[in-house]
Amino acid sequence: MRQLVADAVAAGDRLVVVDDLPPTSAEQLHLLLKEVGRWEDDVTVVLASRSPLSAPATRLLGSGLWTELGPADLALSPERIADLIAEEYGLSAPDLADRVYAATGGWPALVHLSAETLRLGGVPSGPLAPILSEPGGPIARYVADEVLAALPADANRLLRQVGALTPVSVGLCRALGHRGAPRIVDRLRRTGLLTRPAWAAAGPGAPAPEEHVVPIIVETARHGRQAPTADQIRDTAAAAASWYDEHGPPVAAAREYLWAGDHAAGARVLEAYGDRMIAAGRSVAVAELVRLLPERHRSRRLRLLLGDALRTLGDLGAATHEYDAAAEEAWDAGLAWRLGRIHYQRGDARAALAILDRPLPRSAPLADQALLLAWTAHTHLLTGDTKAAIAYARQALAAATSAGQDDVLASTHLSVALCLSVAGDIAGSQEHFALALPIAERIGDVLLLTRIHTNRTHQFLRTGRFAEALATAERSARYAALAGAPSLRAIATSNEAEALAMLGRYDEAVQRYEAALGFYQQKGSRRFIHALIGLGELYRRRGWREQARAAYEETIRVTEETGNVHVLVSALAGLALVRLDDDVPAAAGHADRAARDVGDEIVVPALLAQGWVALRMAAPDRATVLADEAARIARVQGDLAGMADALELRAAAEQDLERAREALREGYAIWTRAGAAVEAARLLVLLGRLPGADIDDRLAGLLAGEQVALAGALVDRTASSFGGWAPGTGPVYQRVVIRALGRFEVHLDGHPVPASQWQSRKARDLVRVLVARRGRPVPRGELCELLWPDDDPDRTGHRLSVLLSIVRGVFDPTKSFAPDHFLIADQACIALDVSRLRVDVEEFLAHVAHARRLLERGALAEARTVLLSADRQYRADAFEDEPYADWSGPLREEARAAYLGLLRMLAQVSRATAGPAAAVTYLLRLLERDPYDQPAHRALVRALVAGGQHGEARRALARYREAMRAIGVHPPDEIILAPAGPGRQPQAAVRQVPPAAGNGRRDPAPDRGR
């Protein structure tokens, strides 16, 4: 091996991959390591093997030159499996990736084989391992030939006996009579047959992941020639049950007792530890085990336990059946909160309250009383009655404190926290979250941890902390996956989607919303409206009005049946906004209905919708009042997003431009601080569009507009003219635009000033000269000399004053501004105030200068956006209709030089961002303007060569030589046509990739085989 690698390096290879390496001695590896130490740092050696390194060889890793990647490093996570099976095999069922991971342990080879099998044969329900590993199938043959056949006999014996047990440990294997247990278990770990779930990163409080044999390996071993008999399986189960009963975990003890036929012992363990099992995420196991019990062993307690497990798993119909069976024996507080919670999970507040308010026997355990009060509080939140919800939540906390039961106490702290959060008491809410979280972590209640982090996500979303919301939602989703709770996972996924949408990651948000809808609809839950209204909001942001309308209308239909007022208000407000453009009276009706009889906690979207309707109905004063009220409530509630939206409405309704500008700037600051880049960019665009916006605001708006467009968002989502200052509404603000690039023109409010309005051509000439001086004061005598070179200076002074009056009348026909607003004049000089109007050549020069600064900072994409905008502005040379006037020459040459620099920068940035071919057009345009630009000629030839256009490159070289000869410059040599040589390989450390059992594809890439 050493010589093989050395020969490859000597031949010039800098990346050497030795795939499917057989077992290798420590001495051989030591020789290779010595050899590697003499090579350059840019050499990388990868050893891929199915066999683990020997212990002496492992000690060599301490040298620092080697990096070991084991089976856990090579395993595919559920997220990567989801991407792989969707992209390569077209499989996208909501929970399929989790099921494939559960069957394969993430082994890449097994994942690919499983996905291909499912693609051809369809996706069955239930566990996949027994079906995928059917005898004679491709997976069974692969495992038998490539994995099991390579194991020592004692390892195979242990696998056949303990493979179906979970967890597997050295202690258990010793108890079952395997004397070499430590050595065998270590080998199984290092070859990846013994693995842990990828849920270890769920977070604090999550139970430690249990080691188990990859299920497909277990199933294949079961069908082997030496598969254990039924008696042997029963004896193993009895011995394992006894060991688990003493050492834990209880769920394993209960399972093995039932497999051994000891139903009484299994029922005893389930009754004692069932609640903890569900809390730790073992709902599937609890449901299976209770159903395995004969009817005579199913007590009322176990029936409730089965219902709790089924409810957690989202099978609400089956859970209701079990609760109803228990209710036939007795109705109590425990059943009341359980059945009420069922309807709450379905999103039906009215049905939930009908159950929760039913009369109860006087005596009830305090824990059940506390939970009944807590779920009543949650249900009142759905109906919009926040005061009642807070009262019930505080009663629940008092009862839980008396009960002294940790899980109930944490649940009631969570209820109080959620109610206070909705009421806007952020500090109080955080206090109760902080009290609930350590309890849930200490007792390892994964369900409770999921709910806590889900509700914290809601709080982060409300207070504009979107990055924190996304991180917390992702953690909540991991807890929910561990808990096996699809309804909670759907909520977490919806929250994740909302955070992504606010962060401007729209496509990812759509994927998450659709995944959440799949989870909800799979279980028949009406809470799918939470994901549906999120999609509606996202469609509205992107300007997809019909899809947004459909989502809002469906949400309203469902919420009217279930009484979920929170969602109903948001849906009505959203529908009002999307109807503004086609039916203002209908939009007004939706907005008014949204605001009718609802509390401050949920009224802000309704007030904003009413404000935009008022603005569309030409009532800016009412819109301002509504914006101020929405801002006041949002401020009290800590609703930063609501505050920013209220500021945007205030700006749109504002009659004073400066106050409108201040409101937009404050809204921009809020969105920027929240990390909502697209929302912030929208307001920058609006700032740049305001009349009187300076060049900096317009440049910022230009870049922001590109950002909004790239995100697929809409700047103006109300489909209305923006603000009381828009043309035709409110006071008139003149906008003067002077075009000096090409033919000279002056535009007023978007319309060219007709020749008749100038009264004198000399008035136009005066403006031309002042533009050419770029705002610098020009002496009156010099102006008279330029305008009337042959007349008596004593007579032209009066004429200049007349022209000055004409120009002021053209710029401000309604006399809305002071006389010196646009033209500053005294006894000595006259100047054009270029900050009060727009001059295209000034903007062009500012764009080019700004693009140069962006390039110097390395912001290539932003520089390209500004350069393309400037390129569109440069219609022709400055004062093209006055080519011989002396006063026009300096500015024309300055603008022309800037344009040549623009083309040069465009060629540079286009090549860097899009490749050599993208630069060719700009270089040709540059040479059209300046045929003797030597760097441009050279860059054009090199770009054509790099793009493989060798014939064009030769023709370009011929033109290059001809131009250089014409100006007496030595022509270039043909060496310029030679393609560039390959660059030096990037440096990398020498790495070793050890055991990757079962590499079915013979692929050297370390993440494709094991």
PEDA-V66775 format. One record per helix or strand. SS is the DSSP state (@ for helix, = for strand). FROM is the first residue (numbers start at 1). LEN is the number of residues. Records with the same first field share a line. If there is no record, write none. Layout:
SS=FROM-LEN / FROM-LEN
//
This chain:
@=2-9 / 26-11 / 55-9 / 71-4 / 78-12 / 96-9 / 108-14 / 129-4 / 138-13 / 153-10 / 170-6 / 181-10 / 198-5 / 215-8 / 230-18 / 250-10 / 263-17 / 283-10 / 295-3 / 300-13 / 316-12 / 333-14 / 349-8 / 366-18 / 386-18 / 406-18 / 426-18 / 446-17 / 466-18 / 486-17 / 506-17 / 528-15 / 545-18 / 565-15 / 584-12 / 600-17 / 620-18 / 640-14 / 657-18 / 677-13 / 695-17 / 755-4 / 761-12 / 780-8 / 793-19 / 840-18 / 860-14 / 880-3 / 886-29 / 916-14 / 934-13 / 950-17 / 974-4
==15-7 / 44-6 / 68-1 / 194-2 / 212-2 / 736-4 / 741-1 / 745-4 / 751-2 / 778-2 / 823-3 / 829-4 / 838-2 / 878-1 / 992-2
//
